[in-house]
Amino acid sequence: GKRVVRYAGRCIAVVACLFKHSCVPNCAYRIEYARAPMIGCTAAPPNLTIEALTRIPEHSPLTLCFLPSLHYPAAARRAELQARGLLPCGCLRCELQEERGGGPKSPKGGGGGGLGA
């Protein structure tokens, strides 16, 4: 029979690429997958929905969190962003946490995730 392979953890979302990362995001995303109408039919591509979490002032950047967990300390979040080839986060959460000396320990083997995880 035909083998079906599903990938998890990554997607190409052209619109979401325009967003900046923040550990205090002003937007959130969800990915909805359509079901194939019949066996053998190709399902429609996933639908990415982005919603504002708060009122966003005009000309302010739209931000999403690209990390699997915000419970990591600031240094671990920075390392995860760097491993993904992203710029370091300069959000208020990271700055305050660094001033206070870190945060909770990150789990062993953390990582993965990101947009679409």
DSSP file (Angstrom, degrees, kcal/mol; ACC not computed):
  #  RESIDUE AA STRUCTURE BP1 BP2  ACC     N-H-->O    O-->H-N    N-H-->O    O-->H-N    TCO  KAPPA ALPHA  PHI   PSI    X-CA   Y-CA   Z-CA
    1    1 A G              0   0    0      0, 0.0     2,-0.3     0, 0.0     0, 0.0   0.000 360.0 360.0 360.0 174.4    0.0    0.0    0.0
    2    2 A K        -     0   0    0      1,-0.0     2,-0.5     2,-0.0     0, 0.0  -0.607 360.0-133.4 -78.6 130.8    0.8    3.6   -0.1
    3    3 A R        -     0   0    0     -2,-0.3     2,-0.5     2,-0.0    -1,-0.0  -0.740  14.0-152.6 -89.3 129.7    2.9    4.9    2.8
    4    4 A V        -     0   0    0     -2,-0.5     2,-0.5     2,-0.0    -2,-0.0  -0.896   9.6-165.9-103.4 126.2    1.7    8.2    4.4
    5    5 A V        -     0   0    0     -2,-0.5     2,-0.5     2,-0.0    -2,-0.0  -0.948   1.9-167.4-114.9 128.3    4.3   10.3    6.1
    6    6 A R        -     0   0    0     -2,-0.5     2,-0.4     2,-0.0    -2,-0.0  -0.958   7.9-152.3-115.3 132.5    3.4   13.1    8.4
    7    7 A Y        -     0   0    0     -2,-0.5     2,-0.4     3,-0.1    -2,-0.0  -0.814  11.4-168.0-101.8 142.2    6.0   15.6    9.5
    8    8 A A        +     0   0    0     -2,-0.4   109,-0.1     1,-0.1   105,-0.1  -0.962  59.3  31.9-128.0 147.6    5.7   17.4   12.8
    9    9 A G  S    S+     0   0    0    107,-1.0     2,-0.3    -2,-0.4   108,-0.3   0.260 102.1  66.0  99.9 -12.3    7.6   20.4   14.2
   10   10 A R        +     0   0    0    106,-0.3     2,-0.3   107,-0.0   106,-0.1  -0.993  47.2 160.6-142.2 147.9    8.3   22.4   11.1
   11   11 A C        -     0   0    0     -2,-0.3     2,-0.7   104,-0.3   104,-0.1  -0.979  37.5-120.0-155.7 162.0    6.3   24.3    8.5
   12   12 A I        +     0   0    0     -2,-0.3     2,-0.5   104,-0.0    -2,-0.0  -0.933  35.1 170.6-106.1 112.4    6.8   27.0    5.9
   13   13 A A     >  -     0   0    0     -2,-0.7     4,-1.5     1,-0.2    -2,-0.0  -0.872  15.0-170.0-126.7  96.9    4.6   29.9    6.7
   14   14 A V  T  4 S+     0   0    0     -2,-0.5     4,-0.4     1,-0.2     3,-0.3   0.888  87.8  46.9 -56.8 -44.8    5.4   32.9    4.5
   15   15 A V  T >4 S+     0   0    0      1,-0.2     3,-1.7     2,-0.2     4,-0.2   0.917 109.2  53.9 -65.6 -43.0    3.3   35.3    6.5
   16   16 A A  G >4 S+     0   0    0      1,-0.3     3,-1.5     2,-0.2    -1,-0.2   0.756  95.4  69.6 -64.7 -23.6    4.6   34.1    9.9
   17   17 A C  G 3< S+     0   0    0     -4,-1.5    -1,-0.3    -3,-0.3    -2,-0.2   0.709  90.3  62.8 -66.1 -18.6    8.2   34.8    8.7
   18   18 A L  G <  S+     0   0    0     -3,-1.7    -1,-0.3    -4,-0.4    44,-0.2   0.606  88.7  89.8 -81.0 -11.6    7.3   38.5    8.8
   19   19 A F  S <  S-     0   0    0     -3,-1.5     2,-0.2    -4,-0.2    44,-0.2  -0.519  73.7-130.4 -84.8 152.5    6.8   38.3   12.5
   20   20 A K  E     -a   63   0A   0     42,-2.3    44,-2.6    -2,-0.2     2,-0.3  -0.649  24.9-109.6 -94.1 158.0    9.5   38.9   15.1
   21   21 A H  E     +a   64   0A   0     -2,-0.2     2,-0.3    42,-0.2    44,-0.2  -0.656  41.1 167.4 -83.4 144.6   10.2   36.5   18.0
   22   22 A S        -     0   0    0     42,-1.7    67,-0.0    -2,-0.3    44,-0.0  -0.955  40.2-144.2-152.1 142.6    9.4   37.7   21.5
   23   23 A C  S    S+     0   0    0     -2,-0.3    42,-0.1     1,-0.3    -1,-0.0   0.482 111.3  46.7 -80.2  -3.5    9.1   35.8   24.8
   24   24 A V  S    S-     0   0    0     40,-0.1    -1,-0.3    -3,-0.0    68,-0.1  -0.617  92.4-172.1-129.2  69.8    6.3   38.2   25.5
   25   25 A P        -     0   0    0      0, 0.0    39,-0.2     0, 0.0    -4,-0.1  -0.243  27.6-154.7 -70.0 151.8    4.4   37.9   22.2
   26   26 A N  S    S+     0   0    0     37,-0.4    27,-3.2    35,-0.1    28,-0.9   0.402  81.5  45.4-101.1   0.9    1.5   40.1   21.2
   27   27 A C  E     -B   52   0B   0     36,-1.4    38,-0.3    25,-0.3     2,-0.3  -0.940  65.1-157.9-136.4 159.7    0.2   37.5   18.8
   28   28 A A  E     -B   51   0B   0     23,-2.5    23,-2.7    -2,-0.3     2,-0.3  -0.942  10.2-149.9-133.7 157.4   -0.5   33.7   18.9
   29   29 A Y  E     -B   50   0B   0     -2,-0.3     2,-0.3    21,-0.2    21,-0.2  -0.884   9.8-172.6-126.6 158.1   -0.8   31.2   16.2
   30   30 A R  E     -B   49   0B   0     19,-1.9    19,-2.6    -2,-0.3     2,-0.5  -0.985  14.9-144.5-144.4 148.5   -2.6   27.9   15.6
   31   31 A I  E     -B   48   0B   0     -2,-0.3     2,-0.5    17,-0.2    17,-0.2  -0.962  13.1-164.1-116.1 125.1   -2.3   25.5   12.7
   32   32 A E  E     -B   47   0B   0     15,-2.7    15,-3.0    -2,-0.5     2,-0.5  -0.927   6.8-150.8-112.4 130.5   -5.4   23.7   11.5
   33   33 A Y        -     0   0    0     -2,-0.5     2,-0.2    13,-0.2    -2,-0.0  -0.867  10.9-138.9-103.9 129.5   -5.2   20.6    9.3
   34   34 A A        -     0   0    0     -2,-0.5     2,-0.3    10,-0.5     9,-0.1  -0.556  19.1-122.8 -81.8 148.8   -8.0   19.8    6.9
   35   35 A R        -     0   0    0     -2,-0.2     9,-0.3     8,-0.1    -1,-0.1  -0.681  26.8-107.9 -89.2 146.0   -9.1   16.2    6.4
   36   36 A A        -     0   0    0     -2,-0.3     7,-0.1     7,-0.1     6,-0.1  -0.534  23.9-134.2 -68.9 137.5   -9.0   14.6    3.0
   37   37 A P  S    S+     0   0    0      0, 0.0     2,-0.3     0, 0.0    -1,-0.1   0.847  82.3   5.3 -64.9 -34.1  -12.6   14.2    1.8
   38   38 A M  S >  S-     0   0    0      4,-0.0     3,-2.1    -3,-0.0     2,-0.1  -0.963  93.4 -79.3-145.6 160.5  -12.0   10.5    0.6
   39   39 A I  T 3  S+     0   0    0     -2,-0.3     3,-0.1     1,-0.3     0, 0.0  -0.385 118.8  23.5 -59.7 134.6   -9.3    7.9    0.8
   40   40 A G  T 3  S+     0   0    0      1,-0.3     2,-0.3    -2,-0.1    -1,-0.3   0.247  96.8 116.0  91.5 -13.8   -6.7    8.6   -1.9
   41   41 A C  S <  S-     0   0    0     -3,-2.1     2,-0.4     1,-0.0    -1,-0.3  -0.637  70.1-115.0 -88.1 148.2   -7.5   12.3   -2.1
   42   42 A T        -     0   0    0     -2,-0.3     2,-0.1    -3,-0.1    -1,-0.0  -0.667  29.7-125.1 -82.5 132.1   -5.0   14.9   -1.2
   43   43 A A        -     0   0    0     -2,-0.4    -7,-0.1    -7,-0.1    -8,-0.1  -0.371  30.6 -98.9 -72.0 155.2   -5.9   17.0    1.9
   44   44 A A        -     0   0    0     -9,-0.3   -10,-0.5     1,-0.1    -1,-0.1  -0.342  50.8 -89.1 -66.4 155.0   -5.9   20.8    1.6
   45   45 A P        -     0   0    0      0, 0.0    -1,-0.1     0, 0.0   -11,-0.1  -0.275  56.0 -85.9 -63.6 155.9   -2.8   22.5    2.9
   46   46 A P        -     0   0    0      0, 0.0     2,-0.5     0, 0.0   -13,-0.2  -0.231  39.4-128.3 -61.3 153.2   -2.8   23.5    6.6
   47   47 A N  E     -B   32   0B   0    -15,-3.0   -15,-2.7    -3,-0.1     2,-0.6  -0.926  15.7-153.7-107.4 122.6   -4.4   26.8    7.6
   48   48 A L  E     -B   31   0B   0     -2,-0.5     2,-0.5   -17,-0.2   -17,-0.2  -0.858  11.2-170.5 -97.3 123.4   -2.3   29.1    9.7
   49   49 A T  E     -B   30   0B   0    -19,-2.6   -19,-1.9    -2,-0.6     2,-0.5  -0.963   2.4-168.6-115.3 129.6   -4.3   31.5   11.9
   50   50 A I  E     -B   29   0B   0     -2,-0.5     2,-0.4   -21,-0.2   -21,-0.2  -0.975   7.6-175.2-119.4 129.8   -2.6   34.3   13.8
   51   51 A E  E     -B   28   0B   0    -23,-2.7   -23,-2.5    -2,-0.5     2,-0.2  -0.944  27.8-114.0-125.9 144.8   -4.6   36.3   16.4
   52   52 A A  E     -B   27   0B   0     -2,-0.4   -25,-0.3   -25,-0.2     3,-0.1  -0.561  16.8-162.2 -73.0 137.9   -3.6   39.4   18.5
   53   53 A L  S    S+     0   0    0    -27,-3.2     2,-0.3    -2,-0.2   -26,-0.2   0.628  75.0   6.7 -91.7 -18.1   -3.4   38.6   22.2
   54   54 A T  S    S-     0   0    0    -28,-0.9     2,-0.4     0, 0.0    -1,-0.1  -0.914  99.2 -68.8-151.9 171.6   -3.6   42.3   23.1
   55   55 A R        -     0   0    0     -2,-0.3    -2,-0.0    -3,-0.1     0, 0.0  -0.594  51.3-150.9 -69.8 129.0   -4.3   45.7   21.6
   56   56 A I        -     0   0    0     -2,-0.4     3,-0.1     4,-0.0     4,-0.1  -0.911  11.7-126.5-110.4 118.6   -1.3   46.4   19.4
   57   57 A P    >   -     0   0    0      0, 0.0     3,-1.9     0, 0.0     0, 0.0  -0.255  40.5 -86.6 -61.1 149.1   -0.4   50.1   18.9
   58   58 A E  T 3  S+     0   0    0      1,-0.3     0, 0.0     0, 0.0     0, 0.0  -0.277 113.7  15.4 -56.3 138.9    0.0   51.3   15.3
   59   59 A H  T 3  S+     0   0    0      1,-0.3    -1,-0.3    -3,-0.1     3,-0.0   0.472  93.4 132.6  72.3   5.9    3.5   50.7   13.8
   60   60 A S    <   -     0   0    0     -3,-1.9    -1,-0.3     1,-0.1     2,-0.1  -0.615  65.1-102.2 -81.6 146.9    4.4   48.3   16.6
   61   61 A P        -     0   0    0      0, 0.0     2,-0.5     0, 0.0   -35,-0.1  -0.396  28.2-125.2 -67.9 145.9    6.0   45.0   15.5
   62   62 A L        -     0   0    0    -44,-0.2   -42,-2.3    -2,-0.1     2,-0.4  -0.800  35.5-165.3 -88.2 130.8    3.9   41.9   15.5
   63   63 A T  E     -a   20   0A   0     -2,-0.5   -36,-1.4   -44,-0.2   -37,-0.4  -0.918  18.1-178.1-127.4 147.4    5.5   39.2   17.6
   64   64 A L  E     -a   21   0A   0    -44,-2.6   -42,-1.7    -2,-0.4     2,-0.6  -0.916  33.8-113.6-129.8 157.5    5.2   35.4   18.1
   65   65 A C        -     0   0    0    -38,-0.3   -42,-0.1    -2,-0.3   -44,-0.1  -0.871  25.9-174.2 -93.0 121.3    7.0   33.1   20.4
   66   66 A F        +     0   0    0     -2,-0.6    49,-0.2    49,-0.1    -1,-0.1   0.260  54.3  94.7 -96.8  10.3    9.1   30.7   18.3
   67   67 A L  S    S-     0   0    0     47,-0.2     3,-0.1     1,-0.1    46,-0.1  -0.711  74.9-130.9-106.3 154.7   10.2   28.6   21.2
   68   68 A P  S    S+     0   0    0      0, 0.0     2,-0.3     0, 0.0    -1,-0.1   0.756  91.7  15.1 -73.2 -23.5    8.7   25.3   22.6
   69   69 A S        -     0   0    0      1,-0.1     3,-0.4     8,-0.0    -3,-0.0  -0.984  47.2-160.8-153.6 138.5    8.7   26.6   26.2
   70   70 A L  S    S+     0   0    0     -2,-0.3     7,-0.1     1,-0.2    -1,-0.1   0.374  84.3  84.4 -94.4   2.8    9.0   29.9   28.0
   71   71 A H        +     0   0    0     32,-0.1    -1,-0.2     2,-0.0     3,-0.1   0.576  68.3  99.2 -81.0  -8.8    9.8   28.1   31.2
   72   72 A Y  S    S-     0   0    0     -3,-0.4    33,-0.1     1,-0.1    34,-0.1  -0.416  87.1-100.4 -70.8 152.4   13.5   27.9   30.2
   73   73 A P     >  -     0   0    0      0, 0.0     4,-2.2     0, 0.0     3,-0.5  -0.314  38.4-101.6 -66.8 162.4   15.8   30.5   31.7
   74   74 A A  H  > S+     0   0    0     28,-0.3     4,-2.6     1,-0.2     5,-0.2   0.866 121.9  54.3 -55.2 -41.3   16.7   33.4   29.4
   75   75 A A  H  > S+     0   0    0      1,-0.2     4,-2.2     2,-0.2    -1,-0.2   0.883 109.4  47.7 -63.3 -38.3   20.2   32.0   28.6
   76   76 A A  H  > S+     0   0    0     -3,-0.5     4,-2.2     2,-0.2    -1,-0.2   0.875 111.4  50.4 -70.3 -37.4   18.6   28.7   27.4
   77   77 A R  H  X S+     0   0    0     -4,-2.2     4,-2.3     2,-0.2    -2,-0.2   0.918 111.1  49.5 -64.9 -41.7   16.0   30.6   25.3
   78   78 A R  H  X S+     0   0    0     -4,-2.6     4,-2.5    -5,-0.2    -2,-0.2   0.921 110.6  49.8 -62.2 -44.0   18.8   32.6   23.7
   79   79 A A  H  X S+     0   0    0     -4,-2.2     4,-2.5     1,-0.2    -1,-0.2   0.895 110.0  51.0 -62.3 -40.5   20.8   29.4   23.0
   80   80 A E  H  X S+     0   0    0     -4,-2.2     4,-1.3     2,-0.2    -1,-0.2   0.913 110.9  48.1 -63.7 -43.2   17.7   27.8   21.4
   81   81 A L  H  <>S+     0   0    0     -4,-2.3     5,-2.9     1,-0.2     3,-0.3   0.916 112.1  49.3 -63.2 -42.5   17.1   30.9   19.2
   82   82 A Q  H ><5S+     0   0    0     -4,-2.5     3,-1.7     1,-0.2    -2,-0.2   0.901 107.1  55.1 -63.6 -40.8   20.8   30.9   18.1
   83   83 A A  H 3<5S+     0   0    0     -4,-2.5    -1,-0.2     1,-0.3    -2,-0.2   0.793 108.2  50.1 -62.8 -27.5   20.6   27.2   17.3
   84   84 A R  T 3<5S-     0   0    0     -4,-1.3    -1,-0.3    -3,-0.3    -2,-0.2   0.406 120.2-110.6 -90.0   1.3   17.7   27.9   15.0
   85   85 A G  T < 5S+     0   0    0     -3,-1.7     2,-0.2     1,-0.3    -3,-0.2   0.737  73.6 136.0  77.3  22.9   19.6   30.8   13.3
   86   86 A L      < -     0   0    0     -5,-2.9    -1,-0.3    -6,-0.2    -2,-0.1  -0.643  60.5 -97.4-101.9 160.5   17.4   33.5   14.8
   87   87 A L        -     0   0    0     -2,-0.2    -1,-0.1     1,-0.1   -66,-0.1  -0.384  49.7 -92.9 -70.4 152.0   18.4   36.8   16.3
   88   88 A P        -     0   0    0      0, 0.0     2,-0.3     0, 0.0    -1,-0.1  -0.326  43.2-110.2 -64.6 150.2   18.7   37.0   20.1
   89   89 A C        -     0   0    0    -15,-0.1   -67,-0.1     1,-0.1   -11,-0.0  -0.629  29.9-178.0 -82.9 137.0   15.6   38.1   22.0
   90   90 A G        +     0   0    0     -2,-0.3    -1,-0.1     4,-0.1   -68,-0.1  -0.035  34.2 139.4-121.2  29.7   15.7   41.5   23.6
   91   91 A C     >  -     0   0    0      1,-0.1     4,-2.3     4,-0.0     5,-0.2  -0.237  67.4-107.7 -73.9 164.8   12.2   41.4   25.1
   92   92 A L  H  > S+     0   0    0      1,-0.2     4,-2.9     2,-0.2     5,-0.3   0.858 117.6  58.4 -59.8 -38.6   11.4   42.8   28.6
   93   93 A R  H  > S+     0   0    0      1,-0.2     4,-2.2     2,-0.2    -1,-0.2   0.930 109.4  43.5 -59.2 -46.6   11.0   39.2   30.0
   94   94 A C  H  > S+     0   0    0      2,-0.2     4,-2.5     1,-0.2     5,-0.2   0.922 114.5  49.9 -65.8 -44.7   14.5   38.2   28.9
   95   95 A E  H  X S+     0   0    0     -4,-2.3     4,-2.0     1,-0.2    -2,-0.2   0.930 113.9  44.5 -60.9 -46.6   16.1   41.5   30.2
   96   96 A L  H  X S+     0   0    0     -4,-2.9     4,-1.8     1,-0.2    -1,-0.2   0.899 113.4  50.6 -65.8 -40.3   14.4   41.2   33.6
   97   97 A Q  H  <>S+     0   0    0     -4,-2.2     5,-2.5    -5,-0.3     4,-0.5   0.892 110.4  49.4 -66.4 -38.9   15.2   37.5   34.0
   98   98 A E  H ><5S+     0   0    0     -4,-2.5     3,-0.8     3,-0.2    -1,-0.2   0.893 109.2  52.6 -66.2 -39.1   18.9   38.1   33.2
   99   99 A E  H 3<5S+     0   0    0     -4,-2.0    -1,-0.2     1,-0.2    -2,-0.2   0.860 110.7  48.0 -62.4 -35.2   19.0   41.0   35.7
  100  100 A R  T 3<5S-     0   0    0     -4,-1.8    -1,-0.2     2,-0.2    -2,-0.2   0.491 126.2 -99.6 -86.6  -3.8   17.6   38.7   38.4
  101  101 A G  T < 5 -     0   0    0     -3,-0.8     2,-0.5    -4,-0.5    -3,-0.2   0.851  66.5 -56.9  93.2  36.8   20.0   35.9   37.5
  102  102 A G      < -     0   0    0     -5,-2.5   -28,-0.3    -8,-0.2    -2,-0.2  -0.870  57.7-122.6 112.8-123.3   18.3   33.4   35.3
  103  103 A G        -     0   0    0     -2,-0.5     3,-0.1   -30,-0.1   -31,-0.1  -0.965  57.5 -12.5 161.0-162.8   15.1   31.5   36.1
  104  104 A P  S    S-     0   0    0      0, 0.0     2,-0.1     0, 0.0    -2,-0.0  -0.266  78.0 -96.5 -64.2 153.5   14.0   27.9   36.3
  105  105 A K        -     0   0    0    -33,-0.1     3,-0.1     1,-0.1    -3,-0.0  -0.414  37.2-118.9 -69.4 143.6   16.3   25.2   34.9
  106  106 A S        -     0   0    0      1,-0.1     3,-0.1    -2,-0.1    -1,-0.1  -0.587  35.4-101.2 -80.5 148.4   15.6   24.0   31.4
  107  107 A P    >   -     0   0    0      0, 0.0     3,-1.5     0, 0.0    -1,-0.1  -0.335  44.1 -93.9 -67.0 150.1   14.8   20.3   31.0
  108  108 A K  T 3  S+     0   0    0      1,-0.3    -3,-0.0    -3,-0.1     0, 0.0  -0.378 111.8  16.1 -61.4 138.7   17.5   18.0   29.8
  109  109 A G  T 3  S+     0   0    0      1,-0.1    -1,-0.3    -3,-0.1     0, 0.0   0.732  90.3 166.3  71.5  20.5   17.4   17.5   26.1
  110  110 A G    <   +     0   0    0     -3,-1.5     2,-0.3    -4,-0.0    -1,-0.1  -0.096  24.0  79.2 -61.6 168.1   15.2   20.5   25.6
  111  111 A G        +     0   0    0      1,-0.1     3,-0.1     3,-0.0   -31,-0.0  -0.826  40.0  93.5 128.2-166.3   14.7   22.0   22.2
  112  112 A G        +     0   0    0     -2,-0.3     2,-0.2     1,-0.1    -1,-0.1  -0.258  57.5  81.5  72.5-167.7   12.7   21.2   19.1
  113  113 A G        +     0   0    0    -46,-0.1     2,-0.2   -45,-0.1    -1,-0.1  -0.468  40.0 141.6  77.3-141.5    9.4   22.8   18.6
  114  114 A G    >   -     0   0    0     -2,-0.2     3,-2.4    -3,-0.1     2,-0.2  -0.521  69.2  -1.7  91.2-164.9    9.1   26.3   17.2
  115  115 A L  T 3  S+     0   0    0      1,-0.3  -104,-0.3   -49,-0.2   -49,-0.1  -0.391 139.4  15.7 -62.6 123.2    6.5   27.5   14.8
  116  116 A G  T 3         0   0    0     -2,-0.2  -107,-1.0  -106,-0.1  -106,-0.3   0.426 360.0 360.0  95.2  -1.0    4.3   24.6   14.0
  117  117 A A    <         0   0    0     -3,-2.4    -2,-0.1  -108,-0.3    -4,-0.1   0.485 360.0 360.0 -83.6 360.0    5.4   22.4   16.9
